[in-house]
Amino acid sequence: MHFKGLDLNLLVALDVLLKEKSITRASQLLHLSPSSVSGALARLREYFDDEILVLVGRKMVPTPLGNMIASSVGDILLQVQSTIDIRPHFDPATAKRNFTLMMSDYTSTVLMSGALQKMQQIAPGITFDMVPPTDTHSEALDRGEIDLLIMPKSLISSNHPAEILFVDSYVCLAANDNSEVGNNLSIEQYCSMGHVVVKAGTPRGLTHGDVFLSQKKIDRRIEIFTLNFNCLPRYLIGTKRIATLQKRLADEYIQYLPLKSVPLPFKIPDLVEMIQWHRYKEKDPALTWLRHYLKQADERG
């Protein structure tokens, strides 16, 4: 199909080429031969009277026009995809659908482990791909690479609709046999003890609670930076170290590991976890069902 002289099929190739900046990778994603993709690029260059992508050293780099139209082309294709994906009704018992969700291992543990328990029975055709957050999570949502983003409120973009999924508070976590931790801690004790702290994401960064402590200049003796939330509790066992952790995750591990929690000697603002979706998927009944299911699963605990 042509529109004002442009073969609209070329928009798909253009979108992939501008994202991948490689004919080889684009040909793999498009399931076309490299020569076919090169031919598509040649036709696009002729239509726009611009190189679109130019070789600089060993890399292909978008021209100013290529950069200018990249987001618009991706936006157009996402609108089309969202339109054709929508069905008038959604029946989880018979539907076939894969959802990509971006969230931390903390959320995956305290929310998804419970939410997925009944999923196999009520929606056997629904599958999930859960991916870890990166510093480009908002861009991934913009590009339609993920269906739902679950992140702290402070990291949510204003470009798309979002709502509160759940709220959590913070506690101090320690080993059961940590004799230095009684029923409570003073601020002096807290600061003098060794700490285990999470640096999560790509690139790695401090989490909501640790950012607050840093801003308040609460100086801790950090002995271990761990890769993720689920490693942290295990690094406390058999040591005198402590950690500041979300209460839901602390409660989860206290059930299985020799750990205890005590109140913090100060108040950290509650962690507000938001769930966000692309504005073009606002009326997608499948995604609406999943959002409601996750909220209900959290309410059921």
N, C-alpha and C positions, 0 to 999 in steps of 0.2 A: 504494500500500500504506500502510495506517495502523497505527501502533503507539501504543497508549494515547492515541488521539485525535489523533495528529499524523500528517499526511501526510508520509511519509519523503522524498518528492521535494523537500519544502521545505528539507531539510537542505542540499542542494546550493546552493540559492539563498541560504540563511543563511550558509554558508561564504564564498561569493563576496562577498556584501554586507559581511560583517565584515572581509574582507581589503581590498576596494576602497574601502569607505566612500563609494560613489557609485552611485546607481541607473543612471546613464547607462553607466558603465564595466561595471557588473555585467550590464546587459542585453546589451552587446556580447559579453562573455565567455560568457554563457549562451545567446546566439543567440535572445533573446526581446525583445519590445518593451518599452520603458520602462514602459508601463502594466501589462504582465503582471508585471514585477518589483515594481512598486509594490503590485500586488495580492498578490503573495507575501509582501511585507513586512507588509502589513496583516494577513494571516492569521497570520503568525508573532507579531505584536504581540498579537493576540487570544489565541493559544494560551498564550504566556508571561506574558500580563498585564503587559507591559512594552514600552516604546517601542523597545528593542533599539538603534536608531540615532536620534539626534536632530540637528536642524539647528542648528548654532551658527555664526552669521554665514553664510558661504557653504559651510561644510564640514559634512559629516555625521560625528558623533562617537558612538562606542559608549557606551551607558549602562553603569553598573557591572555589570549582569547580562550585557550584551553582551560586555564584556571578559572576564567570568568564563567564559562558555561558548565563546568563540572558539576557544581551543586544543583543547578537548574535541571540538567539532564537526569541526574539521580533522583531528584524530586518528582519529575514527571513520571518516571518508570515506577517509582514507589506508589504514586497515586493510582496508576493503572493496576499494579499488582494488588493493592489494597481493595480496589473495586472488584476485581474478578475473584478474589478470595472470599468475598462476603457471600454468604448463603442466607436465604430468608429465615431459616430455622437452624438450630444447632442441637443435636441429640448426642450427648456424650457417650451413650451406650453403643452407638453405631458409627460415630465419627472417626475418620482417619486424619490425624493432624500431628505435626511435630511442632513443639514450642521451644524456642531458644530463650533462656532466662539468664540474665547476668546478675550475680550476687556474690557476696563473700562467703567463705566457709562457715562463718558464724551464722548467717541467715540460713544457709543450707542445712545446718545442724538443728537450729532451734525451731525452724518453721517447716522446711521441706521434708524432713524425716517423718514428721507426723502427717503432713498433708498428703504424702504419696502412699501412705499405708492402704487407703481404700481406693486409690486411683485405679489399680489394676482391675478391681471388680466393677466400678461404676463407669469407667472409661477405658476399656481394654485396648482401643485403637489409638490412644493418645500416648505419644512418646515425648521425651524431654532431653534437651541438650543444655546442661547448666555450665556456664562459662564464668571464669573469675573476672573481677573488675579490673579495668586498666585506667590510665589517666585520660584515655580517649573514649570513655563510656558514653558521653553525650553524643559524640560523633557517630558511634556505633548505632545508637538509637536513631539519629538523624538519617542514617543510610539504610535503615530497615534491617540491619544485620541481627538485631535481637528483637524479640517480641515484648518482653517485659524487663524493666530495669528495677532492681530493688537496692536502694542505697540510702544512706542518711540524708535527712532533709537538706543539710547544708551543701550537698553535692548534686542536688537535683536541678536540672535545667528548667528555665521558665518557658522554653519553646514548645513543650508538650504537656498534656494533661497528666496530673498525678494526684494521688490521695494517700492518706496515712494508712499504712498496713498494720503496724504495731508500735508500741512504745516500750522501752526497757530502761532500767536503772542500773547503777553500778555498785559493786561490792568489792571487798578485798578477799582474795583467795589465798589459802596457804595449805600446807600439808597438815594432816591430823596431828602428827607428832612434832610439829614446830612449836617448841616450848616458849618461844618468844612472842607468840600470838595467843592472847587470851580471848576474852569475850569482846574486847574492844581494843583499839589502838589510839595512841596519841599521835599528833602530827609529827612530833619528834621521833617517835618510834618508826612511823611510816617512812620518814625521809632517810633514816639511818640504815634501814634494812636493804638487802639486795633485792632487785626487782627483775622480773621477766616482762618484757614489753613486745607487743606485736608491731611489726612493720609489714604492712600488707600491700597488695596491688602491684601493678607494673607501670611506672617504677615504684619501688617500695616507699611508703610514707606512713606517718603516724596516724592512728585511728582517732575517732571522735573524742574519746575520753582522754587520750594522751595529748591531743592538741590542746584541750582545755587546761590540763596540768602544766603544759609548757607555757601557755599564755599567762597563767597565774603565777608563774615562776616558782612552782613547787618542785624543789630540787631533789631528785631521787638518785640513788646509786644504782644505775641500770647495769646489770651484769650479763643479761642475755637479751638480744633482739631475735625473736623467733620469726619463722616464715609465715605462720598463719595462726588463727585463733585456736585451732584444735590441737596444735602442738603444745601450746602454752601450759595447760594444766599438768601435763606429764612432766614438765621441767621443774615443777615445784616439789614433787614427791621425793622424800629423802633429803631435802635441803631446808635451809632456813630462809629461803627466798619467799617473796610474796608477789602478788600480781593484782592489778586493777582490771576487773573483768565485768562484762555485762552479766546481770543477775541471772537471766535465763540460761546462759551458757554455763555459768557457775553451778546452778541448780542441776543442770543436766549431768555434769561430771561428778558432782558430789554423790550421785546415786551409784556410780560404778567405781570410783577411785577413792583412795584414803585422803580425802580433802575436806576442808571446812571453810566456811565463809564468815566474815565478820563485817560490821558496818565500817565504812570509811570515816576518817576523822574530819571530813569536809564533804560538801555536797557538789557532785558533778551534775550539770544539767542532764535531764533524761535524753536518751538516744531515741530520736524519732525516725523510724524506718519508713520510707515512702515506696510506693509502687508506681511506676511510670510506664506509659505506652505512647506510641507515635500518634500524633493528632489525626493522621489519616486512617488509623485503625480504631477510632472512637466508636464506630458503629459495627465493628466486627463482633458478631454474637458469640463466636468461640472464645475470643479473648475476653469478652465481658463475663462469660461463664467462668473462665479460669480465675479472673481477678476476684470474683465473688467467692469462688470455692476456696481460694487461699485465705481470704479474710475470715471466712467461716471456720476454716481449719484452725486458724490462730485463736479464734474465740473459744473453740472447743478445747483448746489447750492440748 
